[in-house]
Amino acid sequence: MTHSSGTSVDSSPETSESQDISSRAQRESIVVIDFGSQYSMLIARRVRESKVYCEIISHKADWESVARLNPKGVILSGGPASVYDDNAPLAPDWVYENGLPVLGICYGMQVMAHQLGGTVAPSSKKEYGQAQMRQHAPDLRIFRGLPPSMQVWMSHGDQITEPPPGFRSLASSENSPIVVMGNDEGMFGIQFHPEVAHTPQGKELLENFLYGVCGCLPVWTPGNFVNDSIGRIQEQVGDGKVICALSGGVDSAVAASLVQQAIGDQLTCIFVNNGLMRKGEVQQVRDTFQRHFKTNLVYADATENFLGALIGVTDPERKRKIIGEEFIRVFDEEAARIGTVDFLAQGTLYPDVIESQTQGDDISAKIKTHHNVGGLPEHMKLTLVEPLRYLFK
């Protein structure tokens, strides 16, 4: 196994104007309460595509943990349950008690109706697939700019037969008398999925909720995110030393770039060659970080170690674990040569976090393990720096 190193430079400071815009972007958010829907991440992605920051939270989250996000509104996701199932997930009381605008989607609409005194019952004819929604209240902000009749995507076996007190039906379909319901306090329920491509004007409806009902500003942009991340990294790290493992992929490369912009040569990157990369990729990574970014780079060629450990292994999950374990072993050896280090920077993404934990508690299943989450050797005692932790790719 061989290794080598290079040097790094500092970045330019933020302007006061960019700091102000960045703080504005981070001061407001939308929270998506997850009821186990396969579309929860897609809802969050759609909100962020509309330049509004949001996070997915558990249906068991308390108000104290949510208040730090300064939510401007709440979206209740869909889900596979019926409100009458044993242990059916429900929204926490604070959703209805804090005066926040609420948008319930599919199961989220049924939960809202059930908890607020409406009636939910099995549909005589279940709706799965495309349907036509007809508005009854076109002047409302939630329908601004939308046609009186529009195509939507349904996926439900229950339906609202009686809205809660203070609510009324705002739209219907051939098989559902209440496809959209709402009240005068900014609470709306929709029986279809606006986040999917099969609802062509779903994006416009979501933005009507975000901008028109919640009053969010479309200010959460990549540029603002970069400025905010640099400031957060500087605040977290101070004058500490950081190491970052480069895999050759985009995630770790972007994370390393952000950390370097924030703290300059306090960062050392460790690039482990596992022998599984594409032709020319190893040299490309080395050239990019050593020659272009002028990064402190330690290179370790561990090709023989990895390929030897994988001989005869065919199970994909077992391969992942072997690669992860070997990577940590080599990385640990190289990190020990660097000396005193305080932080470990990782390119963890939001889906990595959700895939590697039970985001919806007992209602969302673990999908697969991820090398960026939970793999740090205990003896290293390093604090994680994860500037991409709440981003989608």
C-alpha positions, 0 to 999 in steps of 0.5 A, spaced: 500 500 500 502 506 497 501 513 500 503 521 498 500 528 500 499 535 497 497 542 499 491 546 500 489 554 500 484 558 504 477 561 501 474 568 500 470 570 506 462 571 505 459 578 503 454 581 508 449 581 503 449 573 502 449 572 509 443 576 510 440 572 504 442 565 507 440 566 514 433 568 511 433 562 507 434 558 513 430 561 518 423 558 515 422 551 513 416 546 511 416 540 515 414 533 512 411 528 517 412 521 515 407 516 515 411 511 511 409 513 504 414 511 499 413 518 496 415 522 502 422 523 500 419 526 493 414 530 497 421 533 500 424 534 493 418 537 490 418 543 496 426 544 495 425 544 488 420 550 489 426 553 493 423 552 500 427 548 505 424 542 508 425 536 512 422 530 513 420 528 521 417 522 524 410 523 526 412 522 533 416 528 533 415 533 539 414 540 538 420 542 541 424 538 536 420 541 531 420 549 533 428 549 532 426 549 524 422 555 525 416 551 520 412 556 516 407 550 515 406 542 515 405 537 510 402 530 512 405 525 507 401 519 505 401 512 507 399 505 507 395 505 513 388 506 514 386 510 520 382 505 523 388 500 523 391 498 530 396 503 532 395 507 525 400 513 525 397 519 527 399 527 527 402 530 533 397 535 537 402 540 535 400 540 528 393 542 530 394 547 536 400 552 533 396 555 528 400 553 522 398 552 515 397 544 514 396 540 507 394 533 508 396 528 502 392 522 501 393 518 508 395 525 511 388 528 509 384 522 512 388 523 518 387 530 519 379 529 518 379 523 523 383 527 528 379 533 527 372 530 528 370 528 520 368 521 518 373 516 514 370 510 511 372 505 506 370 507 499 365 503 495 370 504 489 377 504 490 381 509 486 388 507 484 390 511 478 388 517 474 382 521 475 379 528 474 378 533 479 373 538 479 373 544 483 368 547 487 372 554 490 376 556 484 377 563 488 381 560 494 389 561 494 390 553 494 387 553 487 390 559 484 392 559 477 389 552 476 383 550 471 376 548 474 378 541 472 384 537 472 388 530 472 390 528 478 393 521 481 389 517 486 391 511 490 386 510 496 382 505 499 378 510 504 375 516 503 372 522 507 365 522 507 364 528 512 369 533 513 371 536 520 367 541 523 369 548 520 371 544 513 368 544 507 369 540 500 373 544 495 373 539 490 370 532 488 371 526 483 367 521 480 368 516 485 369 521 491 365 527 494 371 530 497 377 530 494 380 536 497 377 539 503 379 546 507 377 551 512 379 558 513 385 557 518 389 554 512 388 547 513 387 543 507 387 536 505 387 533 498 386 525 496 391 525 491 398 526 490 401 532 487 408 530 488 408 525 482 409 526 475 402 523 474 399 529 477 401 534 471 399 541 475 401 538 482 407 542 482 403 549 481 398 546 487 404 545 492 407 552 490 400 555 492 400 552 498 408 554 500 407 561 497 400 563 497 398 559 504 404 559 508 407 565 505 414 562 504 419 565 500 423 562 494 430 563 497 433 557 498 438 556 493 444 552 491 448 559 492 445 560 499 446 553 501 453 554 500 454 560 503 450 558 509 454 551 509 461 555 509 459 559 515 456 553 519 463 549 518 467 554 520 463 555 527 463 548 528 470 546 527 473 553 529 481 552 529 480 544 529 483 539 524 479 535 519 480 529 515 475 527 509 475 520 506 475 521 498 471 515 494 472 518 487 464 519 487 461 526 487 458 526 494 465 526 498 468 530 493 463 536 494 463 535 501 471 536 501 470 542 497 465 545 501 470 544 508 476 546 504 472 553 502 471 554 509 477 552 513 483 551 508 489 547 510 486 545 516 483 539 512 486 533 509 483 528 505 485 521 504 484 518 498 483 510 498 484 506 492 480 500 492 481 497 485 474 498 483 474 504 480 473 506 473 479 506 468 483 513 469 478 515 475 484 514 480 488 519 476 483 524 475 481 524 482 488 525 484 489 531 479 483 534 481 484 535 488 492 536 488 493 540 482 486 544 481 484 544 488 491 544 491 488 540 497 492 536 502 491 529 499 494 523 502 493 517 497 493 510 499 493 504 494 490 498 497 488 495 491 490 488 493 487 488 500 480 490 497 480 485 491 483 479 496 478 480 501 472 480 496 475 473 493 469 468 492 464 473 495 457 474 491 452 476 496 451 484 494 450 486 502 456 482 504 460 485 499 458 492 501 460 490 508 467 487 506 468 494 502 466 498 508 470 494 513 476 494 509 476 501 507 475 503 515 481 499 516 486 502 511 483 509 512 484 508 520 491 507 518 492 513 514 489 517 519 493 515 525 499 517 521 496 524 520 497 525 528 491 529 532 485 530 528 478 533 531 473 532 526 471 527 520 468 530 514 463 526 510 459 526 504 452 523 507 446 525 503 439 526 506 437 519 503 443 516 506 440 518 513 433 516 511 435 509 508 440 507 514 435 509 520 427 507 521 425 514 519 418 513 520 419 509 526 415 502 526 412 504 519 418 505 514 423 499 513 430 500 513 432 499 505 440 498 505 446 499 509 450 505 507 457 506 508 457 514 510 452 512 516 454 508 523 461 506 520 466 510 524 471 506 529 469 507 536 476 509 538 477 514 533 473 519 537 472 524 532 466 529 531 462 528 524 462 534 519 456 533 514 455 539 510 450 535 505 446 531 510 440 534 509 441 535 501 438 530 496 443 529 490 
